[in-house]
Each structure stands twice: as structure tokens, then as C-alpha cells.
Amino acid sequence: MAKNAFYAQSGGVTAVINASAAGVIETCRKHGDKIGNVYAGRNGIIGALTEDLIDTSKESAEDIAALKGTPSGGFGSCRFKLKSLEDNKREYERLIEIFKAHDIGYFFY
């Protein structure tokens, strides 16, 4: 059974980040037998921690392809860094909780 994927961006937002997002989404769509929907975290990993996910399956192939030449960050970004597991186990537990809730088996960051 296909598992869903999660994609998040971090750092400065540029057309390069959007092109990477498009590449991940397009490639996942080609492997629909293994990968279901691709969810993007709104504003990076913060979107996972707050369960603010964008279901990219609602976007057309043309819209996803258009990301390649789009400036800024289509899904937002952040400079938030996860602390070490020893320093904040709760953040990692939250990620696992959200990923289980949305049947996410692939994580692209």
C-alpha cells in the first residue's frame, strides 16, 4: 500500500527551492504505486509540528511545474531548527504523531 510523503523547506526562499519542491512532487507523482499524496509543510518544519499541511494533490501538474520558475517559496519556509533528541524529545514525538495521522512514510527536507 502506498504511503504519503511530506516535504518541507528551510532557509532562504528562492526559485531554486521551488524547483526542488516541484522535482520532489513530480517524482513522487510518477511513483504513485509506492507514494500517495505529497503534503508540504506550510512554513517548513513548523507546518509539521503545527499540523498545517498543504495537500499538493489538489494542485494541477501545470501549477506544480510552474514552481520551477517562480521566485520566493511556494510553501513558505522557516529557520527553525529542531533541537537534539536529548534536548527536546517532544518535538520528535510530535512529528511521529503527525506523520502517523497522515500515513506519511517519506520525509523530504
MDTraj code that builds the backbone (N, CA, C; nanometers):
import mdtraj as md
import numpy as np

residues = "MET ALA LYS ASN ALA PHE TYR ALA GLN SER GLY GLY VAL THR ALA VAL ILE ASN ALA SER ALA ALA GLY VAL ILE GLU THR CYS ARG LYS HIS GLY ASP LYS ILE GLY ASN VAL TYR ALA GLY ARG ASN GLY ILE ILE GLY ALA LEU THR GLU ASP LEU ILE ASP THR SER LYS GLU SER ALA GLU ASP ILE ALA ALA LEU LYS GLY THR PRO SER GLY GLY PHE GLY SER CYS ARG PHE LYS LEU LYS SER LEU GLU ASP ASN LYS ARG GLU TYR GLU ARG LEU ILE GLU ILE PHE LYS ALA HIS ASP ILE GLY TYR PHE PHE TYR".split()
xyz = np.array([
    [0.0838, -0.1186, 0.0000],
    [0.0000, 0.0000, 0.0000],
    [0.0886, 0.1255, 0.0000],
    [0.0501, 0.2234, -0.0762],
    [0.1271, 0.3471, -0.0895],
    [0.1202, 0.4287, 0.0391],
    [0.2337, 0.4849, 0.0771],
    [0.2422, 0.5776, 0.1894],
    [0.2512, 0.7190, 0.1336],
    [0.2054, 0.8158, 0.2096],
    [0.2144, 0.9551, 0.1700],
    [0.3538, 1.0088, 0.1989],
    [0.3840, 1.1242, 0.1397],
    [0.5133, 1.1891, 0.1588],
    [0.4921, 1.3276, 0.2187],
    [0.5946, 1.3740, 0.2880],
    [0.5941, 1.5081, 0.3459],
    [0.7174, 1.5816, 0.2959],
    [0.6981, 1.7048, 0.2509],
    [0.8056, 1.7898, 0.2013],
    [0.8046, 1.9207, 0.2795],
    [0.9216, 1.9663, 0.3218],
    [0.9316, 2.0956, 0.3886],
    [1.0579, 2.1661, 0.3414],
    [1.0524, 2.2988, 0.3434],
    [1.1643, 2.3827, 0.3025],
    [1.2209, 2.4527, 0.4251],
    [1.3482, 2.4831, 0.4203],
    [1.4109, 2.5553, 0.5293],
    [1.5116, 2.6528, 0.4703],
    [1.5249, 2.7655, 0.5333],
    [1.6236, 2.8628, 0.4883],
    [1.5638, 2.9667, 0.3959],
    [1.6511, 3.0311, 0.3210],
    [1.6089, 3.1379, 0.2306],
    [1.5214, 3.0856, 0.1181],
    [1.4201, 3.1624, 0.0839],
    [1.3270, 3.1203, -0.0209],
    [1.3716, 3.1765, -0.1554],
    [1.3902, 3.0868, -0.2507],
    [1.4349, 3.1252, -0.3841],
    [1.3647, 3.0383, -0.4868],
    [1.3798, 3.0730, -0.6115],
    [1.3259, 2.9894, -0.7195],
    [1.3897, 2.8512, -0.7181],
    [1.5131, 2.8418, -0.6682],
    [1.5802, 2.7123, -0.6604],
    [1.5057, 2.6199, -0.5642],
    [1.4630, 2.6725, -0.4495],
    [1.3854, 2.5915, -0.3546],
    [1.2543, 2.5479, -0.4188],
    [1.1901, 2.6368, -0.4915],
    [1.0653, 2.5990, -0.5595],
    [1.0897, 2.4915, -0.6652],
    [1.2006, 2.5011, -0.7356],
    [1.2325, 2.3992, -0.8362],
    [1.2554, 2.2644, -0.7689],
    [1.3187, 2.2657, -0.6529],
    [1.3378, 2.1414, -0.5778],
    [1.2036, 2.0834, -0.5345],
    [1.1144, 2.1695, -0.4875],
    [0.9808, 2.1239, -0.4475],
    [0.9088, 2.0609, -0.5659],
    [0.9144, 2.1268, -0.6795],
    [0.8497, 2.0726, -0.7994],
    [0.9088, 1.9366, -0.8351],
    [1.0402, 1.9240, -0.8276],
    [1.1058, 1.7974, -0.8589],
    [1.0619, 1.6858, -0.7669],
    [1.0530, 1.7142, -0.6380],
    [1.0080, 1.6129, -0.5413],
    [0.8642, 1.5721, -0.5711],
    [0.7772, 1.6693, -0.5892],
    [0.6351, 1.6404, -0.6116],
    [0.6144, 1.5655, -0.7427],
    [0.6789, 1.6119, -0.8494],
    [0.6635, 1.5449, -0.9790],
    [0.7163, 1.4012, -0.9741],
    [0.8286, 1.3819, -0.9086],
    [0.8855, 1.2472, -0.8996],
    [0.7967, 1.1554, -0.8170],
    [0.7446, 1.2065, -0.7079],
    [0.6533, 1.1263, -0.6260],
    [0.5281, 1.0877, -0.7048],
    [0.4783, 1.1803, -0.7836],
    [0.3590, 1.1503, -0.8638],
    [0.3856, 1.0389, -0.9650],
    [0.5073, 1.0275, -1.0120],
    [0.5428, 0.9214, -1.1071],
    [0.5486, 0.7848, -1.0402],
    [0.5543, 0.7842, -0.9090],
    [0.5657, 0.6595, -0.8335],
    [0.4429, 0.6384, -0.7455],
    [0.3273, 0.6635, -0.8033],
    [0.2012, 0.6528, -0.7310],
    [0.1718, 0.5148, -0.6752],
    [0.2385, 0.4130, -0.7276],
    [0.2192, 0.2792, -0.6728],
    [0.2832, 0.2658, -0.5341],
    [0.3817, 0.3521, -0.5048],
    [0.4519, 0.3473, -0.3761],
    [0.4275, 0.4710, -0.2908],
    [0.4030, 0.5837, -0.3578],
    [0.3870, 0.7106, -0.2867],
    [0.2504, 0.7696, -0.3203],
    [0.1732, 0.7949, -0.2157],
    [0.0399, 0.8533, -0.2344],
    [0.0492, 1.0038, -0.2502],
    [-0.0213, 1.0767, -0.1672],
    [-0.0205, 1.2230, -0.1719],
    [0.1102, 1.2777, -0.1167],
    [0.1459, 1.3954, -0.1654],
    [0.2597, 1.4686, -0.1102],
    [0.2031, 1.5879, -0.0349],
    [0.2366, 1.5942, 0.0924],
    [0.1982, 1.7077, 0.1746],
    [0.3187, 1.7973, 0.1929],
    [0.2981, 1.9273, 0.1822],
    [0.4043, 2.0242, 0.2084],
    [0.3742, 2.0926, 0.3405],
    [0.4784, 2.1151, 0.4178],
    [0.4598, 2.1862, 0.5435],
    [0.4560, 2.3362, 0.5184],
    [0.3487, 2.3991, 0.5626],
    [0.3425, 2.5448, 0.5488],
    [0.4481, 2.6045, 0.6428],
    [0.5367, 2.6820, 0.5862],
    [0.6472, 2.7420, 0.6606],
    [0.7432, 2.6371, 0.7175],
    [0.7761, 2.5409, 0.6333],
    [0.8781, 2.4424, 0.6682],
    [0.8346, 2.3420, 0.7731],
    [0.9281, 2.3025, 0.8551],
    [0.9030, 2.2003, 0.9561],
    [0.7994, 2.2468, 1.0574],
    [0.7822, 2.3776, 1.0713],
    [0.6786, 2.4303, 1.1606],
    [0.5413, 2.3802, 1.1165],
    [0.5218, 2.3664, 0.9847],
    [0.3956, 2.3135, 0.9338],
    [0.3672, 2.1726, 0.9815],
    [0.4715, 2.0921, 0.9972],
    [0.4519, 1.9565, 1.0503],
    [0.4198, 1.9632, 1.1985],
    [0.4943, 2.0426, 1.2711],
    [0.4756, 2.0493, 1.4157],
    [0.3390, 2.1049, 1.4543],
    [0.2830, 2.1922, 1.3681],
    [0.1512, 2.2519, 1.3964],
    [0.0397, 2.1865, 1.3156],
    [0.0733, 2.0840, 1.2410],
    [-0.0196, 2.0108, 1.1530],
    [-0.0854, 2.1041, 1.0518],
    [-0.0055, 2.1930, 0.9963],
    [-0.0501, 2.2847, 0.8914],
    [0.0096, 2.2343, 0.7602],
    [-0.0592, 2.1378, 0.7004],
    [-0.0095, 2.0688, 0.5825],
    [-0.0850, 2.1132, 0.4578],
    [-0.0137, 2.1248, 0.3478],
    [-0.0733, 2.1590, 0.2188],
    [-0.0768, 2.0319, 0.1354],
    [-0.1942, 1.9906, 0.0940],
    [-0.2100, 1.8704, 0.0119],
    [-0.1832, 1.9085, -0.1331],
    [-0.0642, 1.8743, -0.1826],
    [-0.0269, 1.9150, -0.3178],
    [-0.1020, 1.8379, -0.4254],
    [-0.1728, 1.7314, -0.3883],
    [-0.2506, 1.6578, -0.4888],
    [-0.3666, 1.7421, -0.5418],
    [-0.4000, 1.8486, -0.4716],
    [-0.5066, 1.9386, -0.5160],
    [-0.4575, 2.0366, -0.6227],
    [-0.3262, 2.0360, -0.6473],
    [-0.2671, 2.1264, -0.7470],
    [-0.2455, 2.0516, -0.8777],
    [-0.2688, 2.1187, -0.9884],
    [-0.2514, 2.0562, -1.1195],
    [-0.1041, 2.0362, -1.1509],
    [-0.0780, 1.9497, -1.2456],
    [0.0597, 1.9269, -1.2911],
    [0.1203, 2.0571, -1.3446],
    [0.0374, 2.1389, -1.4100],
    [0.0848, 2.2662, -1.4641],
    [0.1254, 2.3613, -1.3518],
    [0.0473, 2.3657, -1.2443],
    [0.0800, 2.4534, -1.1317],
    [0.2087, 2.4089, -1.0626],
    [0.2258, 2.2784, -1.0476],
    [0.3484, 2.2275, -0.9858],
    [0.4682, 2.2587, -1.0749],
    [0.4553, 2.2390, -1.2053],
    [0.5640, 2.2699, -1.2989],
    [0.5985, 2.4190, -1.2955],
    [0.4986, 2.5040, -1.2763],
    [0.5217, 2.6484, -1.2730],
    [0.6085, 2.6906, -1.1547],
    [0.6142, 2.6080, -1.0511],
    [0.7008, 2.6398, -0.9373],
    [0.8463, 2.6564, -0.9798],
    [0.8864, 2.5839, -1.0839],
    [1.0272, 2.5838, -1.1263],
    [1.0789, 2.7227, -1.1620],
    [0.9930, 2.8097, -1.2049],
    [1.0356, 2.9441, -1.2420],
    [0.9760, 3.0518, -1.1542],
    [0.9237, 3.0123, -1.0403],
    [0.8576, 3.1064, -0.9514],
    [0.9531, 3.1531, -0.8422],
    [0.9697, 3.2842, -0.8252],
    [1.0551, 3.3324, -0.7161],
    [0.9873, 3.3118, -0.5807],
    [1.0634, 3.3250, -0.4755],
    [1.0157, 3.3126, -0.3382],
    [0.9947, 3.1657, -0.3033],
    [0.9161, 3.1374, -0.2030],
    [0.8919, 2.9999, -0.1596],
    [0.7445, 2.9684, -0.1652],
    [0.7074, 2.8765, -0.2511],
    [0.5669, 2.8441, -0.2716],
    [0.4955, 2.7948, -0.1474],
    [0.5679, 2.7318, -0.0564],
    [0.5055, 2.6746, 0.0630],
    [0.5513, 2.7439, 0.1902],
    [0.6280, 2.8491, 0.1743],
    [0.6827, 2.9176, 0.2907],
    [0.8061, 2.8450, 0.3404],
    [0.8735, 2.9041, 0.4331],
    [0.9969, 2.8473, 0.4859],
    [1.0134, 2.8942, 0.6296],
    [1.1162, 2.8440, 0.6930],
    [1.1470, 2.8883, 0.8285],
    [1.2951, 2.8666, 0.8543],
    [1.3419, 2.9235, 0.9590],
    [1.4799, 2.8999, 1.0023],
    [1.4789, 2.8292, 1.1382],
    [1.3696, 2.7640, 1.1668],
    [1.3547, 2.6888, 1.2910],
    [1.4376, 2.5616, 1.2845],
    [1.5136, 2.5365, 1.3870],
    [1.5957, 2.4156, 1.3908],
    [1.5455, 2.3244, 1.5014],
    [1.5276, 2.1991, 1.4660],
    [1.4913, 2.1019, 1.5675],
    [1.6093, 2.0858, 1.6631],
    [1.5800, 2.0841, 1.7902],
    [1.6845, 2.0596, 1.8889],
    [1.7206, 1.9116, 1.8851],
    [1.8246, 1.8751, 1.9526],
    [1.8630, 1.7333, 1.9574],
    [1.7536, 1.6529, 2.0270],
    [1.7501, 1.5264, 1.9998],
    [1.6516, 1.4379, 2.0621],
    [1.6614, 1.4461, 2.2139],
    [1.7812, 1.4534, 2.2661],
    [1.8008, 1.4618, 2.4109],
    [1.7452, 1.5915, 2.4686],
    [1.7560, 1.7001, 2.3919],
    [1.7112, 1.8304, 2.4407],
    [1.5619, 1.8534, 2.4258],
    [1.4973, 1.7888, 2.3296],
    [1.3547, 1.8123, 2.3107],
    [1.2882, 1.6919, 2.2443],
    [1.2734, 1.5872, 2.3165],
    [1.2120, 1.4650, 2.2654],
    [1.0690, 1.4899, 2.2172],
    [0.9991, 1.5859, 2.2783],
    [0.8584, 1.6136, 2.2446],
    [0.8413, 1.6560, 2.0981],
    [0.9350, 1.7349, 2.0428],
    [0.9241, 1.7753, 1.9018],
    [0.9260, 1.6531, 1.8102],
    [1.0131, 1.5593, 1.8382],
    [1.0229, 1.4392, 1.7558],
    [0.9007, 1.3494, 1.7742],
    [0.8509, 1.3418, 1.8954],
    [0.7281, 1.2656, 1.9201],
    [0.6117, 1.3277, 1.8443],
    [0.6079, 1.4608, 1.8404],
    [0.5018, 1.5319, 1.7671],
    [0.5105, 1.5023, 1.6172],
    [0.6315, 1.5044, 1.5614],
    [0.6482, 1.4722, 1.4191],
    [0.5973, 1.3320, 1.3897],
    [0.6343, 1.2362, 1.4715],
    [0.5904, 1.0980, 1.4507],
    [0.4390, 1.0887, 1.4611],
    [0.3811, 1.1587, 1.5557],
    [0.2356, 1.1616, 1.5740],
    [0.1658, 1.2138, 1.4477],
    [0.2151, 1.3245, 1.3940],
    [0.1558, 1.3853, 1.2734],
    [0.1761, 1.2945, 1.1530],
    [0.2956, 1.2394, 1.1384],
    [0.3230, 1.1506, 1.0253],
    [0.2341, 1.0268, 1.0303],
    [0.2135, 0.9706, 1.1469],
    [0.1231, 0.8550, 1.1597],
    [-0.0199, 0.8946, 1.1244],
    [-0.0636, 1.0097, 1.1724],
    [-0.2011, 1.0561, 1.1481],
    [-0.2296, 1.0754, 0.9992],
    [-0.1271, 1.1089, 0.9219],
    [-0.1439, 1.1355, 0.7790],
    [-0.0799, 1.0276, 0.6918],
    [-0.0479, 0.9155, 0.7525],
    [0.0079, 0.7991, 0.6820],
    [0.1307, 0.8369, 0.5996],
    [0.2200, 0.9156, 0.6607],
    [0.3407, 0.9621, 0.5918],
    [0.4542, 0.8627, 0.6161],
    [0.5067, 0.8134, 0.5067],
    [0.6178, 0.7193, 0.5133],
    [0.7451, 0.7720, 0.4503],
    [0.7363, 0.8911, 0.3894],
    [0.8524, 0.9535, 0.3228],
    [0.8629, 1.0974, 0.3700],
    [0.9857, 1.1409, 0.3984],
    [1.0089, 1.2752, 0.4518],
    [1.1221, 1.3381, 0.3726],
    [1.0913, 1.4466, 0.3013],
    [1.1897, 1.5200, 0.2208],
    [1.2066, 1.6586, 0.2832],
    [1.3303, 1.6896, 0.3263],
    [1.3528, 1.8166, 0.3957],
    [1.4740, 1.8846, 0.3369],
])
top = md.Topology()
chain = top.add_chain()
for i, resn in enumerate(residues, 1):
    res = top.add_residue(resn, chain, resSeq=i)
    for name in ("N", "CA", "C"):
        top.add_atom(name, md.element.get_by_symbol(name[0]), res)
traj = md.Trajectory(xyz[None], top)
